[in-house]
Amino acid sequence: MQGSKLTGDCKKASCGRNQRDWIVYKILTAGRLENVPNLHYIRNHREGSVTVAPYMHDVVIDRLRSLVRFYKLSPKSFFLSVSILDRFLSVVKVRALHLMCVTVSSFYMAVKLVEPRENVMSVKHLVRISQCGCLPNDVSRMEKIMSKRINIRDCDIPTSNHFLQLFVSYCHADEMLHFPLEELNQRLYKLVLKLEACLCHFALLQFRPCVLALSLLSHELPNLMAPTAGETENRGLSWIKVIWELQKITQISDTELLYCRAQVADCLRKYSSPVPKPSSASLLGMCQPGLPGSLHYTSKLAHHLPTIPECSSWRPEQESLLAKDLNLAKTMQLVVNPVPSLGKHPLQDATNTNLYCAEPRRIFDYKNQHLEFCPVNSTC
């Protein structure tokens, strides 16, 4: 749950005398620094163009979520990598061919800025795991190009995650969330996971980070409020009052908040659906050019299962049924390869070192693999 706890600023606010005033000051400061990336060319993508399409942007953001889960990094690394990626896409019109290399480079730069040194992976390992289709030298060159176009060291630009933590701290200081700090961090972690899912929806990138965070909080706050005795009738009015106060601080209009909230609700409804989303992409793994020739049979890999005895009572009607099945397979254009006998397999001779698999083959091919990883279903 690293990175899901309240930041040092939020902790300081929870123990000071003027808690709410201090949080309001932090919200106003973050509001002056927030930035909305200009991705109009992605939004206006035409069919047949070589530039990035909106669905491509959703796929690479989802890939960033998978990389964060695989390396067990903090959510801050994910939000910073998305910020770096969108800032670069707003100043450079990237082709679809180079999008994955830009995404991996953004992720690697964010990890080096946020994570401790022992959690930073090697470029070679990152390229192999991400399956970006580029070389480690390509990632290094892309980092230099991105550093020249945008200010990577400027990590003070607030993200939607930063606003979400400030808003939750404001609700906690207003005694809206009657939870201990540890339980509050757990509930905040679930909110962060849902916020990550929202960033995979390209339509939500048109809103400011504070609008997206407040829309998600207004959608989830009724479920987060702890029921107390004598407050069951006024629960709805109380959380609406807090949302209205935050809306006034951040200067968000009612139309913008309601429209973004509807988009967030639609996005979370799709991700929380039990029906898996179909994906046309497949995860492929290919053998190295010299690997098949170096594979030799070894007796250590030989199985010790007994040979399956053939049935002694073979009847003619069974032979006719087998012939019908073979004819049906030929009409359906299915290739039926005869299975060799286990006792006469050519690789059974362990002393023959000249036998090897000369035909390069795929190690695995998952044609039904889903790129979309939704932590909402698994944790909420």
N, C-alpha and C positions, 0 to 999 in steps of 0.2 A: 504494500500500500504506500510505497515511497512516492512522494510528490503530491499525495492527496491530502496531506495534513494542511492545516491552516498555516500560512506563511508567518514569518517573524513579525511582519507588520500587523497581521490579524491577531496574533497572540498578544502583542503589546496593547492592542486596542481593547482586548477583553479584560485587562487588568487595570487600565487607567481610569481616572475619574471622569474625564470628558470623552467617553468612549465614542458616542455617536458623532460628536463634532470632529473628532480625529479621523474617523472613517469617512465622513463626508469630505474632509479635506483631501484624503487620498483618492477618493472617487473623482473629485474635480480635477486633481492633478493628472490622473490617468486619462481622463476625458480629453484633456488638451493635447495629449501625446498620441492618442489612438489614430490609426491610419487604416483606410479602406483601400485595398489594392484595386487598381483599374484593370479589370480583365474583360473589357468590352469585346475584344477580338475573339476571345474564347466563347463568350455568350452569343456572338453573331457568327459563329462558325457555319460555313457552307459545306455542303456535301461535295467531296472531291478535293477539298483544300488540304494542303500539307501542314497546316497549323494544328494546334491542339484543340480537340473537341471537348465539350463539357463532360461527357461520359469518361473520357480519358483522364480528366482531372480527378473525377471521383475514384477511379481505379487506383491511381497512384497514391491518393490520400489514404485509401484503404490499405494499400501496401505499407505505408508508413505505420499504420496502427499495428499491422502484423509484425513489423520489425521491432517495434517497441515492446510488444508482448514476448517476442522470441528472445530478445536480449535482456528482458526484465528491467527496463529503464523506467524513469519517472515520467508521468504525463507531461511534465514541463518540456521534456525533450521533443515530444510529439507536437505540442503547440508551437514551439519555437521553430521546428523544422517546417511546419506548414506556413508559418509567417515568412520565413526566408524564401521558401519556394514561391509564394504568391507575390512577394515583393520583387523577385527577379522576373517572374512572368509578366509583371505590370510594366517593366521597363524594357524588356527584350521579347520580341515575338519569336517564341521557341517553336521549332518544328516538332511534329509528333515523334519523329525518329529519335530525337535527343531528349525527350521528356523524361524517360526513365533514368538516364544518366544525371540529369539535373536534379531529379528527386533524390537519388542516392547521395549525391553531393550535398544537398541541403540537409539531409538527415545526418550525415557524417560531421558536417560543420556544427550543427546544433548539439550533437553529442559531445563534441570536444569543448563546447562553450559551457555546457550545463553539468554534465556528469563528471564524477571524479576520474582521475587518470586510470585507476584499475578497471573501470567499467567501459573504457574506450576500446572498441574492437579494432582489429587490423583491417586495412582497406581490402586486402586480398580475401579475407574471410567474409567481409560485408558484400563484396561483389559476388562471391559464390552463393551466399545464402539468399540474397535479394534477386538473383537471376535477372540482372539488369541488362545483360547482353553486351557489357562493355568491359574494358580492362582496367586494372588499378591505376595505370598511368592516365587513362581517360578521366577518371574521377579526380585525380590530382590537378590535371589541366583545367577541368571544369571549376574546381574550387578557386583557382587563380582568376578565372574569368568572372566568376560571381563576386569575388572580393573587390574587383575593380569597378563593377557596376553598382553595387549596393554596399552600404556600411554594415558589415557583418557584426562588428564589435558593438553596435548599438543595440543592446539587449533590453533597453528601457522601454521599448515600444510595447504597450500593454496588449495582451491577448484577451480573448473571451474567457479564458481560464482565470486570468488575473481579476477580471471584473466579477466573475462568479464567486470567487473567494471573498472579495470585498462585500458583495451583497449578502452572502451568508453570514459574514461577521456582523453586518449591520442588523440582520434579523436576530442574531444571537444577543447582541447588545441591547436590542429592544425587547428582550425576553419573549420573543415570538417563538423561538425554538427552545423548549425546556429540556435540553439534553446535556449530559456531561460532555466535556470536551472530546473524550475518546469516541463516544458514540456519534458525536457531531462530525468528527473526521470520517467515520465510516459512511455516514450518509452523504457527506460531501464527495467522497470517492465515487459513489454511485452516480451522483450528478455529473461528475467529470467524465465518466464513461459515456453517459448519454450525450454530453456536449461533444465528445469526440465523434460519436455517430452522426451528429448534426453537421460537422465539418465535412463529412463525406457526401453531403448533398449540396451540389453546386448552386442551387437556387438560394441557399442561405448565405452565400458569400457576399451578396449585395448589401447586406446589413452591416452596420457598425458592430464591433465586438461587444460594446455595452448593451446594444439592443438585443443581440442574440443571447447574451447571458441573462438579461432580465426576462426575456420571453420564456426561456427554459425554466427559470426560477418561478415565474408566475404559473407555469403549467404544472410544476411539481410541488409547489409550496403547500397546497391543501393536503397532499399526502404526507408531507414532512412534519406538519404541525402535530405536536404531542397533545393528545386530549387531556384536559384537566377538568376537575369537578366544577360545575357551574358555568362553563364556557362553551357548551355545545351549541347554543343558539347563536353566539356571536363569533364563532370561528370564521365564518366566511367574511364578515365585515372586517375582522381584525387583519387578516392577511391582505385583503384588498387595500386597506389603509397603508400598510407597509409598502406594497407595490406602488401605490400612488406617490408616496414620499420619495422612493427611489426614482421613480419616473420624473418627478419634478427636479430632483438633483441633477440627473443626467440629461435633462431637457429632451425627453423622448415624447413625441406626440402620440395621441391615442390611436390614430390611424396606423402609424408605423408599428406600434407595439402589438396591436391586434392582428395585423397582417403577418408579422413575423411569428407571432404565437401560433397562428393557424398553420403556417409552414412547418414549424417545429413539431406540432402535434401530428401532422401528416407524416413527417419523416420518422418520428418515433413509432408511429403505428406500423409503418412498413418494416422497421427493424425488429419490432417485438412480435411480428407475425410468426406463427409456428411453421408456415409453409416456406421452405427454402427458396431463395431466389435463384433461378437458373443462370448458369454462366456458360458462355461459349468458349472460354479459354481453357487450356489444358496444361498441366504441369508435366514437362518433358525432361528426361534425363538421358543423355547420350554418353556412350562409352568413349574413352580416349582412343585416338587412332592406333596406338600400340598396345592397348589393353587386351583385346581379344587374342592376339597372338601370344601373349604371355600367360594365358590361363591354361594350366595343365591339370589333369585329373589327379586327385590325391585320395588315398584310401581313408584319410581322416574324415572326409566328407561323405563317405559311402554310408548308406543307410543300413540298418540292421533289422529291418522289418522282414518277416517271412514272405515268401512268394505266395501270391494269391492262387489257390488251386482252381483249375478249370472245372466247370460243371460236367459230371460224367453222364448225366441224363439229358442229353441234347435231343430235342424233338424237332421234326421237320417243320412244324408250324412256327417254331421260333425262328427258323431260318428264313421263312417267308416274311415274317414281321420285320426281321433285320433288313431284308432286301427292300421292303417298302420304305423303311426309314432312310436308307441310303439314297433311294430315288427321290424322296422328298427333300433331302439335303442338297442333291444336285440341282433340283428345280429352284431352290431358294438361293443358289449360288453360294453354298457354304462349302468350305474346304474341309474335308475330313481326312486327317492325317492318321495313319495307323500307328498305334502305340506299340513300340517294340517290347519284346518279352524282357522281363527283368533279369532272367538268367542268361540272356544272350546279348546284353547291351554292349556295344563296342567299347565303352569306357570302363567296363568291369575289370579289364586287365590293368592293374595298378603298376605293373612293371614297364608298360609302354609309355615312354615320356614324349613321344612324337605326336600324340593325339592332343588336339586343342580345338577350341571353337573358333574357326576362321571367319565366321560371319558376324560382323558387328551388329548388335541388336540393342534395342532400348532397354534400359534398366527398369523404368516404370513409366506409365502413361495413365494419368488420372484425368479422364475426359469429363468427369462430373465434378471436378473440383470447384468449390465456390471461393471466389476471391474475397467476398464480403465476409468479414469477421465481425460479429456483433457481440460485444460483451454485455449488452443489456439483458439478453435472455439468460446468460450464464451466471450473472452476478446479482441481478435484481430480483 
